[in-house]
Amino acid sequence: MKNRRMREQYKRLIKLSFATAMLLGLCWMYGVVWNQYYNEEILQMPFYRRGIWMMVLIYGILLAFFMGTYGGFKIGYLRNGNLIYSQIMAVLFTNVVTYMQIAVIDRRLVNPIYLLPMTVGEITFIVIWTLIFQAIYRSLFPPRRMLFVEGDRKDYHLIDKMNAREDKYQICEVISYKKGMEVIKKHMEQYDAVVIGDMPSHERNLLLKHCYISGIRSYSVPKISDVLLRTSDEMNLFDTPLMLSRNIGLSIEQEWIKRAEDVVMAILLLILFSPVFLIAAVGIKCTDHGPVFYKQERLTRDSKRFMIYKFRTMVVDAEKMSGPVLASEKDPRVLPIGRFLRATRMDELPQILNILKGDMSVVGPRPERPELAAEIERTIPEFSYRLKVKAGLTGFAQVYGKYNTTFYDKLKLDLMYIRKYSLLLDLKLILMTPKIMFLKESSEGVSLELEYLNKK
């Protein structure tokens, strides 16, 4: 355990070396392509040494930005496939922006033929380098042996998720906080880290303080009150620290900015995805000749009801017999083209029209159905807290959660977004959305939630 703690001191340095080497390798590839091909084809005078270095520097800044946005630097945190996928997304976006930059410099649409083999070479480098480095990293930092201290709210979802990452976590023992502090403290000494579940604040505080004084790494499951507290403003007017929680949702100037953002983004998205609208409409019509769009009642800010627009992905009158229930992974009611639209979340694109009408925002909590929201609030009364802002096409919970993330965890994620709102956060979430559209783990069915609700 001592050796591990000594290695932990160098973990950030090791990650930084990985990121630096990867960025340098990718920038070198771009530098070669720019200098030997595009720089020679510029109609005006070609760039010389400083100009070449500046172009490579700009490429490196763009690459670092997109890598940071999509999680391309999360070595040891993401699985190999997810990490490589994030890095490839970053390279593709960087190269698209770089092509537009070259076109602006040359004042014409230049031939992208040289960028295509460069992109293939970069992807090959990324795959090889990441697999090698991940293997080295995991040999230096094997899975943590962990003790899970269970609270009153059963955290079986979290335990299952952590056990699924056997490359990173190893839950060796689960013990209830009701066993007593002295018993738990003795068990802690046998493990590398402790996961503190959703338990009463008094017991949790005792465990947190013991972990701090003993130098034991701890992971805590936050309560709703923790999310509200950690996103409050610090006040230093007096000699006693105070935390200010305004609890009013967005300020009036934030609402104006957000509405302007919604209108601009909705128009751009409508233009960008107009081919998808056409293809989806033809595909749905050819399947069963039913309507292309599907309208359904949903909730937005202050529990206001509105009719949401979606591409119809199920057979006509799918809920006539079943009633209002969530779709499962292999639901027979889903149309063939509907499976693709649902898997990529493109069935939600018609909500752009809701955004233009003002019922929704581009970014916000997922719009839930009144019936399901009422069912959820029977067990989670705080679920309505998320309706301090308009519902969104994408959002914090949609990007950082999964389709089958528990409603309790979705609530926490949505509250974090509301409390941290900024235009930059919205732009980051919008940029993150393309990544999750094609991740299977982000669009899985909701069998766990169905099981959860059916038990109530």
N, C-alpha and C positions, 0 to 999 in steps of 0.2 A: 504493500500500500504506500509506503514511503517513496519507493522508486516512481510510482505512478504520480504522486504529488509533485515530485521534482520535475518530471517530464511535463506536467501540466503548465509549468511556468513558461515553457517554450512553445506551447501550442499555437498561440497567436503568431509567433515568429515563423513557425512552420507553415501556417496557412498563408501568411504574407509572402513567403518565398514561392509557394505554389502559384499564387495570383500574379506575382511579379514575373515569374518565368513564363507563364502562359501569355500574359499581355505582351511581353517583349517578343515572344515567338510569333504571335499574330501580327504585331506591328511590323516586324521584320518582313513578313510575307507581303504585307501591303506596301511597304517601302520599296521592295523590289519591283512590284507590279507598277506602282506609280512612277518610279524613276525611269524604268526601262520602256514603258509603253505609253501611259497617258501623258506624262510630262513631255514626251517628244511629239505628241499629237495635238497639243494645245495650239490653237491658231495664232495666239499672240506669242510673245517671247516666252520660252520655257523657264520654269523656276530653276534657280541655282541652289547652292548648298543650304542657305537659311530657309528659303522657300520650301525646299524638300523636307527639311526637318520640321518645319511648321505644319505641313500637310500630315506627316506621320504623327506629330503630337496631337493634332485635332482628331485623327483617327483613334489614337489611344484614349483620349478623353471620352469620345463617344462610346467606345468599346467598354471602358470602365463604368460609364453611366448605365448602359444597358445590362452589363453583367451584374451590377449592384441591384438594378431594378428586378431582374428576373431570377436572382439567386444563384448566379453562375460562380460566385466565390464561396458558396456554402459547402466547402470541403469537409467531409466527416459528419455533416448534418443531413444532407439529402442522400438518397439512394443513388447508385451509379447512374441508372437510367434517367432519373429525374434531374440529376446534376448536369449530365451531358445534354439532355434536352434543353435545360435552361441556358446553357452556354451556346448551343446552336441557335436558339431563338435570339440571343444577344448578338451573335455574329450576323445573322440574316438582317436584323433591323439596322445594325451598324452599316452593313454594306449597301442597303437600300438608301439610307441617308447619305452615305459617301458618294454613291452614284449621282444623286441629285446635286450634291455639292460640286462634283466634277462638271456636271452639265451646266450649272450656273457659271462656273469659272470659264468654260469654253463657249457659253452662250448658245449651245445647241445640245440635242440629245446624242451623246457620244455612244459608240458601240460598246455594249457591256461584255463583250466576248472575253475580255481579259479578267474581268471580275468573277466570272463563273468558275474557271479552273482554280482561281485563288480561293474561292469559297469552299470548293471541294477539298482543297489542300488544308484549309483552316479546320474544317470539320474532322478530317482524318487526324490532324495534329491534336485536336481537342480530345477525341476519343482515346487515342493512345496515351497521351500525357495524363489524362484524368484517371484512367484505369490503373496506370502504374502508380500514380501518386496516392490514389485512394487505398491501394493495397499496402503501400508503405505506411500511410497514416494509420490504418487500422491495425497494423502490426505493432506500431508504437503505442496506440491507444485502443486496447481491446475493449469489448463491451463492459460497461460499469455493472458491478454486482450491486443490486439495489434492494432496499427494504421499503415496502409500501405500507404506510400507516393509514388505514382505512377510516373514514369518517362515517357520519350517519347516512349521508347520501351515497349510495353504492356507486363506486367509480369503475364498474366493470368495463365500460367503454374505453376508458383511459388505460386500464390495465391491458386490455386486448390490443390496443393500438401500440403501446410500448413494447409488448411482447412480440408484436409483428416486426419490430425493428431489432431483431436479434443481433445485428451487426453493431448496434449502439447501446442498447439497454438490455439488462437481464434482471427481471423481477424475480428474486430468489425466495422472497417470503412476503406474505401479506399478514399484517397484524392489526387488530382493532385498537383505536386510541383508548378504548374502555379498559384495556389491560392494565393501564396505569403508567405513569411517567417513568418510574424506576425500571420497570420491566422493558419498556420500549428503549430506554437509554442503553441498557445492556445489549440489546439486539443491534442497535445502531453501530456499535463498535466493530461488528463483523463485516460491515459493508462499505462500499465506496461512496454511496450516496443514499439519500432518503427522499421518498416522495410523500408529501404531506397532503392527505386528501381533504375533502370538504367536511370539516369538523367544527365544533364550537370554537369561538375566537380565543377563549382562555387557554384551552389545551393546545391550540395551534401556536399561540404566542410562546408558550413554554417550550415547545419543540423547536421553534425557529430560533429562540435565544440560545438554547442548548447547542444547536447546530452551529450557530455563529461563534460561540465561545470555544467550541471544540474543533473548529475548522472543518466541519463536515459539509459537503455540498448538499444542498436541499432544493427540491422542486415543490412548489406549492400550487394547489388548485385554488384560484381566486374566487371569492364570493362576489355577488353583485355589489355589495357595499365596498369591496376592495377596488373594483373597477371605478366606481364613482369617486373614491378617495384619491386614488393614484392619478386621476386625471383632473384633480382640483388645482386651483392656483395657490401658490405659496404667498403668505402675507407676512411681512416683517415690520409692521407698524409698531409693534410692542416688543417687549423682551420675551414674550411667550409666542412661539411659532403658531400660526394659524393656517388652516386650509380652507379656502373659499370655494364653495360649490354653488354656482349660480342656478343651475337646474331649469333653464328656460329654453333649451334647444339652441337654435342658431340666432345670432343677433340680426337686426334688421339689415345691416350692411352686408352680412354674410348671405342672407337670403337673396338680396339683389344680385350679388356676384354669382351665386349659385344658379339663379334663374337665367342670367345672361349666358353662363357656361352651358346650361341645358339647351337653350335655343340654338347656340352656335354648333354644339356637338351633335345635336339631333339632325340638323340640316346636313352636316358633313357625313354623318353615318347613313342618312337616307340616300345620299348620292353614292357613297362608297358601296353600299350593299344593295343597290337597285338590281344588279344582275341576280343576286341571291333571291330577292323577292320574286323575280320572274321565274326562275328555275323551280323554286319551291311551289309557286302557284300552279305551274304546269304539272309538276309531279303529283301534287295532292289531287288536282282535278282528274288526272288520268287514272288515279287509283280507284276511287269510288264515286266520282262525279259530284261529290258533296261540296259544301262551301270551303273556301280557302282559309278564311279566318275563323277563329273561335273566340267568343266573348265570354267572360266569366267575372263574377263580382269579387273584388278584392278590397283590402284595406290600405289606406295611405295615412298621411299625417292626421293626428287627432282622431283616429279611427273613422275617418271619412270613407264612405264606400264609393267605388267607381267601377266601371266596366273595363277590364283589361283586354287588350288585343294580343292574340297569339296565332301562329300558324297552327291549323288543326292537325294534330298528330295521332288522334284516335278515331275510331269509327264514329259515325254520326250517332248521337244520343247514347254515348258510352256509359253515362251515369244513370240512365233511366232505371236500370235494375239494381246497380251497386250502390247508388247514392254518392255523396261527395267523399271520395276516398283518394288517397295518394296513389300514384301509379307505382307498381313494383318493377323490378328489373326485367322480368320476362312476361310482362302483362300482355295477354292475348288481344286486348283492345287496341294496342298501338299499331298504326299503319307501318308498312315497310319503310317508306321514306320518313315516317315519323320517328323511327328509331335513330336514324342518322341526325335528324334535326334536334332531337332531345339529347343525344350523346354529345353533340357539339354546342348545345344550347342555342342554336340558331332559331329554334322555334319561338324564342322570345324577341326576335328582331322587330316584329310589328309594334312592340311597346314603344318604339321610337315615336309613333303617333300619339301615344299617351303622354310622352314627354313634351311634345309640341303643344298639346292641349293644356298642360300644366298639372295633370293628375300625378305625374311621377317625375323623378329626377334621373339623370344618367347614373348617378351614384347614390346609393341609399340602401336601407334594409330591404330584404326580399318582401314583396307584397303577398301576404298570406290571405287565405280565404276566411271569411268571417266565421264559418262553422268550425274550421280547424283551429283558428285562433281562440275561439271560445273553449274548445276542448283542451287546448294546451294550457290556457289560463286556469283551468281547474286544478292543475298540479303545479303550475308556475305562474302565480298571480302577477309577477313582475314582467311578464312577457309583453305587456302593453307599453312598457317604458320605451321600447324601440320606436314608437310612433310619434316621437318628438320631431321627426323630419319626414319628408315625403319618401315613399317607397322608391326603390331604384332598379334600373336595368341590370346594373352590376353593383357590387358593394364589398365592404370589408369582410363580411361573413361569407360571401360568395367566392371571394378570391382566396382567403386564408383558411376557409373551412372546406368541407366536402358536401355533396348533396345529402349524405346521410349523417352529417354532424348532428349531434343531439340538439334539441331546441334550446336547452339550457345554455349550451356553449355558443349557439348562434346568437342568443340574447347578449351574452358577454361581448362577443365580437362586434355586434351592432352598437352597443353602448360605447365601446372603445372608439368606434368611428365618430359617433355623434359628439363625444367629448373632445376628440382630437381634431375635429373638422378643420380643414384648410383647403385652399384651391390646389396647392401642391400635392396634398394627400389624394384629392380627387384625380388629378392627372396621373399620379403613380398607379392608382387602382385601375384607371382606364387602360394604361399601358400594360398592366399585369393581366388584364382580362384575356387577351389572345392566347396567353400561355395556358390558362386553365381550360380553355375550350376543347382542347384535344387531349387532356389528361384523363385517363379512364377513372382514376381515383377521385377526380373532382366531379364526375358525372355518374357515379354509381347509383344504383337504385336506392330505395329508402326502406328496405326491409327491416332494418333495426328500429327506425322510428315507428313503422307500422306495428311492430311487436310491442314497442313501448306504449303506444296509445291504446292498443287493444287490451293491455293488462289493466288499464285504468277503469 
